[in-house]
Amino acid sequence: RIIDWNVTTMDQNLRTIDWNVTTMDWNVTTMGQNLRTIDWNGQTLHFGQLLELHDLSTHYDRFSLNFRIDLALRIAQYIYYPILGIVGVPVNLLTIGILSRGKCGLSKCVTRYLVAMSAADLLVIILDLIFRHIPIVYWEQFQFLYYIPVCNIHAVLLYTVTDCSVWFTVTFTFDRFVAICCQNLKSKYCSEKTCAVVVGTVSVLSCLKNITWYFMLTGRYWLWNRPWFCDVTMDVRNSRVWGTIEFLHNILTPVIPFVLILLLNALTVRHILVSSRGRRRLRAHSSGESHRDPEMESRRKSIILLLVISGNFMLLWALLMVYSIWRRMWYLGYESVILPQFLMELSFMLQLLSCSTNTVIYAVTQTQFREQVKNVLKYPFNTIVKLIQ
């Protein structure tokens, strides 16, 4: 599907958009505050939360496969995003609280990195999911945002915490690489002080990097599901300079983190495999039989936690990374592969899911963290039982 947007009028009460679609002829004639009307092959479809479901069920055979998937995903978002927000906020708060107590059997350095990652994920859920995607899905209830010109400020904050969330994963991966593969540097680098310096530096650099969004985007909310959630001028949209800046943003986050995480994990796994074979031979030769090695058990748990966190990040971010780069290249005139529209919706859903999965990872891979979660969940019930008794 190739969509050529020509925005002719966009004010507070009316948006008139002319779309030319090669595989499906859409003519959006009027997009007002109370109604979105799409003329599809001579038929008028009114898109609302219930009407979208009605259109999908009654006109299923008239739509292309790509459009059916896109419509189904947008219907699912009415439930998916609120549930993700309801679950994601308390889950990350619970994680921060449990890890901050330092009773999960993890080193202080690792604990600080995991707390920083959870805090960044919590801010992403608030700024991206609750303040961006939910208003887009329920746009009728959030029309007042048209009159609050702070979208570019919102964008700076949102992209800053997103960068922090991504790069904290990279710094955590590098910390584990040093701890496992570089024993000479472990005592100097893997410390609370170094962790605080690294987290603070990443936060400051992320803020400075994303200030450009303030000048690139306008202060007006778009409330339309696109990678630009703020309104942009045609000069910015077609500018090679701004396009290059946005392309560099996508390269720095998350392309470079992907490469670094893959490289560091590959080197770490290689080192563990080599050292494990060496230690097994040495212990078997010295004692005549193989015994359980506490050091290798510790390394095994550490590498499992590292690989699961890194793999989860890469899996859930991959689609958004590919789509964002493709979209900007398309606007710059490099038209090659045609990606279906529903990939954008799916990429946002997966990326936001990544902000709520680390708690599950900790619970699955860390026994003491799991016990702490059980204690927290049991505490209200135990209190009630004591009061009744």
N, C-alpha and C positions, 0 to 999 in steps of 0.2 A: 504494500500500500504506500503510495506516494502522496503526501499531503502538502499542498502548496497553500500557505496561509497568506491572505491579503486582507489585512485589517483596515477597513474603510472608516469605521466610526467606533470610538470607544470612549464613552463618558459614563457618568454615574448612573444613569437610568437606562442605558441601552448599549448593547454591543452587537454590531452587525459584522458578521464574519463570512467571507466567501471561501469555501473550501472546494478544491478540485481534487478528487480522489480518482485514481486510475482504475482500481478494482471495484470501487463502490462509489456511486455518485451521491455525494452528500451536498446539500445546499442549506447551510444554516442561515435562515433569513432573519431571525430575531432572537436575541438572547437578552431578556430583560431580567428584572429582579425577581419576578414571581413565576416566570415561565421560560423553559428552554424548548424550542420547537425545532425539530429536525425533519426536513423533507427528504424522504428516502424512497426513490423510485415512485414518486407520486403520492406517497402515503405520509401522513403526519404522525410523528411519534412524540409524545410528551414525556420527558424524562423526569421522573421523580422516584422516590424511594420505592413506592409500590408499583408505579407504572412501568418502571424498568423491568421488574419481575414479570409483570403482565405481558409486556412486549416480547420478552424472551420466551415465555411459555406459549403464547398464541401465534407469534410470527417466527417461530424457530426456523422453519424450513425456508424462509425468505431471506435470511441473513447468511452472509459468508461465514466460514469457520472462524476466521480471525475476529470478526465483529462479535460473534457469539461468545468467544472466550473473553474478549474485552468487556462485554456487557456483564458476563457472569462474575468477573473479578470485581467490577465496580459495585455490583449488588452485594458481593461478599464483604466488601469494605465497610458497608453500613454496620455490620456486626463485628467484623474482625478488628477494626481500629479501636472502637470503644473497649472491647474486651482486652486488647493488648495494652491499652492505657491503664485499665483497672488492675490488671495483673502486674504490668511492668513497674509501676511506681512503687508499690509496697514490696515487691520482690527485690528490687535494687536497694531500697532502704533497709530491708532485712539483711541483705548481704553486707552492706556497709557497716551496720551495727555489729553483726557477728564477727566479721573480720577485724574490726577495730578493737575488739576485746583481746585479740591475740591468743586465743585458746584453741586454734585449729591445727596446731602442730606444724605450722609453716614458719619459715624464718621471717624476721621483722622486715627485711628488704622485700621479700616476695609479698608479704602481707600489704605493705604500703603500695606496691604496684597494683595489686588486685583491688584495693580500696579506691585508688585513683581511677582505674578502669570502670569500676561500678558507678562512681560519682559522675564520670563523663557520660556513661550510658544513661543514667538517670536524667541528666540535663538534655540529652538528645531526645529522650522520650517526651520531656516537657515541651521543649522548643520545636521539635520536628513533628512528633506525632500529635500532641494535644493542641498546639498553637498553629500548626500548619495543615496537616492532612485531615484531621477531623473537621475543621472549618471548611475545607474544600469539599469533603463528602457531604456535609450538612450545610451547604452554602446558603440555603434559604434562611437558616436560623442565624447566620453570621454575616448578614449583609451590612451590619453596622461597621464592619472592618473597612469597608470602602471609605469611610469618613475618618479613619485613624491613620494618618500618613507616617507610619513608622516601619514599613515593610523592609526598607533597606537596612535599618538598624537591627531588625529581627534577623535578617539574612546574615549579617556580620556575626551576631552571637551564635546563630544556628551552625554556620559553617565552622566557626571556631571550636565549638564543643565537639562537632563531628570529627574535625581533624585531631583533636585531643584524644578522642576515643580510639581512633585508628592508630595514631602514633604511640599511645600508651601501650598498645598491643605489641608494637615493634620494639619499644624500649624494654618491655618485659621479656620478649623473646631474646633480645641481645643480652640482658642480664643473666638469663639461664644459660645462654651460650658461654658467657664468660665463666660462670660458676662451674660448668661441667667440663669445658674444654681448655680453659686457661687458668690453671690452678695458681700460677704466680700472680695473676691480677685479681683473683677472687677476693682476697682480704681487703684490698684497696677499693675495688669498684663495687662489690656487692655489699653495700652498707646502707643504713638508713639515710645518712647524710648525702651520699651520692644519689640515692633515689629522690630525695627532696629537691636536689639541684636539677636533676634530669626532668622531673615532672614540672617544676617551675619554668625551666627553659623551654620545654615543649609548649607549655601553655602560652607563654609570652610570644614565641615565634608564630604560633597558630593565630593569635590575635592580630599580629602585624601583617601576616600573610593575607588575611581575609578582610582587611580594611578596604581593599579595592572594590568589594561588592557594594559598599556604600555609594560609591560614585558610578558604578556600572548600572545598578538597579534604581528604580524610582521608589518613592515612599508609599506608593499605592499598591494595596493587595490586589492580586489578580483573581484569586479563588477559582482557579482553573488548574487541573492537574497536569502540570508540565514541570520539567526540571527548573525552569524559572518560575517561582511562585509569586514573584513581584512583577509588576508591569515594567516593561522595558521599551525604550524608544526604538524606532526603526534604524536610527543611526548606530545604536549600540548593537542591535541584532545583526546588522550587515557589516559591521566594522571588522576589518582584519586585525586591528590593534586589540580591541576588546576580545575578539575571538581567540587571538593568540594567548591573551592573559587567562581566559577561561580554560583554554586547552592546557596551559601550564598548571592551573589549579587541579585539573583532573589527573595530570601526570604525577604531581606531588602527593595527591591523595585521591585514589588509593593505589595507583600503578606502582610507584616506587616502594611503598610498604609491602605490596604483594611480592615483589622481587626480593626484597630484603628478608622477609619472613621465610620464603622458600629456600633462599641460600643459607640462612642461619640454621633453619631446621635440618637441612640436608647435612651440613657440617656437624651439627650436634649429634644427629643419629649415627652418622659415620664414626664419630669419635667414640660413642658409647658402644657400638658393635665391636670395634677394634679392641677397646680396653676390656670389654667383657670377655672376649675370647682369651686375651692375655691373662686376665685374673683367674679364669677357670683353669687354664693350663698350669699356672703357677701354684694355685691352691691344691690341685690334684697331685702335682709333683711333690709338694712339700708334705702333705698329709696322707697321701695315698688314696684319698677318696674325696669326693666333692661334697662340701658343706654349704649351707645357706650363707650367703654373703650379705651382711647388713648394708654395706656401702652400695652394692649393686642394686639392692632392693630400694634404697633411697633414690638412686639415680633413675631407676625404672619408674617409680611413682612421679618423679619430677618431669621426666620426658613425656609420660602419658598426659599429665596436666598441660604441659606446653603444647604438645601436638594437637590435643583436642581443642584448646582455646584458639590456636592458630588456624586449624582446619575449619572450625566453625566460622571464624571471621572471613576466611577466603571463600568458603562456599556461599555464604549469604551475601557477600559484597560483590562477587564476580559479575553477576548480571548487570547491576547498576553501573559498575565501572565500564563495561563494554558499551552499554547503551548511551551513557553520557558522552563518551569519546566519539561514538558514531554520530550522535546528534549534532555535536559542535562541528565535526568535520563536514557533515551534510550542509549546514548553514554556510560554511566557508566555501562550498562549491565542489567538494570531493564526494560526488555521488557515485557510490559503488553498490554495495549490498543493501537491499531493502529489508528493514527489520519491521515486523508487525507491531502495531500499536500496543497490544496487550503486554508486550515485554516490559514496557515502561511501568505499567501498573504492578506487575509481578515483581519487578526489581525493587520498587519502593517497599512493597510488603515484606520481602525477604530482608532488606537492609534494616528495617525497623525491628524485625523479629530478632536480629542479632543482638539488640540491646537488652533483651530479656532472657537470653539463653545461658549466660555465664553462670548464673546461680544454679541452674540444673547441672551444668558441667561440674561445678565445685561439689555439689551434693553427690554426684555419681562417682567422682574420682577421689574425694577426700572423706575418709571415714569420720574424722573428728568434726569436720564441718557439718556432716549429716547429723551427727549427734547433737550439735549445738542448735541446728534447726529444729530438731524434735523437742529439745528442751524449751525453746522459745514458743513453739506451738502448743506445748502442754501446759505452759505456765498459767494462762488464764483459766483453764479447766481445773488445774490443781488448786488455784486460789479460790475458785468457787466451791470446790469440794471441802476445803478447809473451813470456809465461812459457814457452810451448811452444817458441818460436824460441830 
